[in-house]
Amino acid sequence: MQKGKALKHEITKNRIGMTPPDDTTAGYQVVGNVLDQRETADLLESLDSTLTTRGRAGVRHLMGHPQIQRVARDQRLLAIAAGSLGASAVPYRATLFDKSPDRNWLVAWHQDKALPVMERRNVPGWGPWSVKGGITYALAPACALSRIVALRVHLDDSRSDNGPLRVIPGTHRLGLLSDAEVNQVVHRAAPVDCLVTAGGIVAMRPLILHASSKAETARPRRVLHIEYAESLDVDGGIRIAIA
């Protein structure tokens, strides 16, 4: 059975319009009201005062930021990550996504396939390699990416009109997809908008097909995207870098 047809069968069984209780089947989970209003406001204030230079979509490599470190290691977030990865879950990378009238961008359907690593090693299944912001990256095999989960901490309400994350549930189980396979799956499946109020979290597996459209409103959509690994040691001596 082709991947697109297999996925369509799974989606029909799993009723994708409902928020799943965990990410085992769907590849994502919406958890509301994790941070309270004051915590969210304090985090926004800290980021606005310290991250004065931002790229088109935000700022990458933020695990060195003291406030972000505290959030990433907060017991509430660690508990959510542990639900997918076990008690050993460790945060390794943080990115601020900033979508606003001044920075209104979109992302086409894709999977997150690259991991930051300490050094380049010739291990089958890893590569091509690149360097971003002084950090070495490699496209990773599906076995390594299956031991990763990202927690998207929403600093603003994620609404249908401000370019929310969109996912196709279950697609993380299809492994690494080519561009042609991505197009085939997108054509056959119905996406879900991940809507959550400020302080809520969307947990997602890196291989789930996801996208984001441009905002249709002046309301900002700022998200702190924190990635966790089951272990920093992943495969053949390759070790994930803190970024």
KAJO-V603042 format. One record per backbone hydrogen bond with DSSP energy under -1.0 kcal/mol. NH is the residue of the N-H (numbers start at 0). CO is the residue of the C=O. E is the energy in kcal/mol with one decimal. If there is no record, write none. Layout:
NH,CO,E + NH,CO,E
This chain:
5,1,-2.8 + 6,2,-2.5 + 7,3,-2.1 + 8,4,-1.8 + 9,5,-1.9 + 10,6,-3.0 + 11,7,-2.0 + 12,8,-1.4 + 13,9,-1.8 + 14,10,-1.0 + 17,14,-1.7 + 28,202,-2.2 + 30,200,-3.5 + 33,198,-1.5 + 34,198,-2.5 + 39,35,-2.3 + 40,36,-2.3 + 41,37,-2.6 + 42,38,-2.1 + 43,39,-2.4 + 44,40,-2.4 + 45,41,-2.2 + 46,42,-2.5 + 47,43,-2.7 + 48,44,-1.8 + 49,45,-1.3 + 50,46,-2.7 + 54,57,-3.0 + 58,95,-2.1 + 61,93,-2.2 + 64,61,-1.9 + 68,64,-2.6 + 69,65,-1.9 + 70,66,-2.0 + 71,67,-3.0 + 72,68,-1.7 + 73,70,-1.5 + 77,73,-2.7 + 78,74,-1.9 + 79,75,-1.4 + 80,76,-2.7 + 81,77,-2.6 + 82,78,-1.3 + 83,80,-1.4 + 84,80,-2.5 + 85,81,-2.1 + 88,85,-1.7 + 89,228,-2.3 + 91,226,-2.7 + 92,226,-1.1 + 94,224,-2.1 + 95,58,-3.1 + 96,222,-3.1 + 97,56,-2.9 + 98,220,-1.7 + 99,102,-1.5 + 106,211,-3.2 + 109,209,-1.7 + 111,205,-3.0 + 114,137,-2.4 + 116,135,-2.8 + 117,238,-2.7 + 122,120,-1.7 + 125,122,-1.9 + 126,138,-2.6 + 129,136,-2.3 + 131,134,-2.7 + 134,131,-1.8 + 136,129,-3.4 + 137,114,-1.8 + 138,127,-1.8 + 139,112,-3.0 + 144,140,-2.0 + 145,141,-1.8 + 146,143,-1.5 + 147,144,-1.3 + 148,227,-2.0 + 149,203,-2.8 + 150,225,-3.5 + 151,201,-2.6 + 152,223,-3.2 + 153,199,-2.6 + 154,221,-2.6 + 157,195,-3.5 + 165,210,-2.8 + 166,191,-2.4 + 167,208,-1.9 + 169,25,-2.8 + 170,167,-1.7 + 172,169,-1.6 + 173,170,-1.6 + 181,177,-2.5 + 182,178,-2.3 + 183,179,-2.0 + 184,180,-2.5 + 185,181,-2.8 + 186,182,-1.9 + 187,183,-1.2 + 188,184,-1.9 + 191,166,-2.9 + 193,164,-3.0 + 194,192,-1.1 + 198,153,-3.4 + 199,196,-2.1 + 200,30,-3.3 + 201,151,-1.7 + 202,28,-2.9 + 203,149,-2.5 + 204,26,-2.5 + 207,204,-1.5 + 209,109,-2.2 + 210,165,-2.1 + 211,106,-2.3 + 215,160,-3.3 + 220,98,-2.8 + 222,96,-2.5 + 223,152,-2.8 + 224,94,-3.4 + 225,150,-2.8 + 226,92,-2.9 + 227,148,-3.0 + 228,89,-2.6 + 229,146,-2.2 + 233,237,-2.3 + 237,234,-2.4 + 239,231,-3.4 + 240,115,-2.0 + 242,91,-3.5
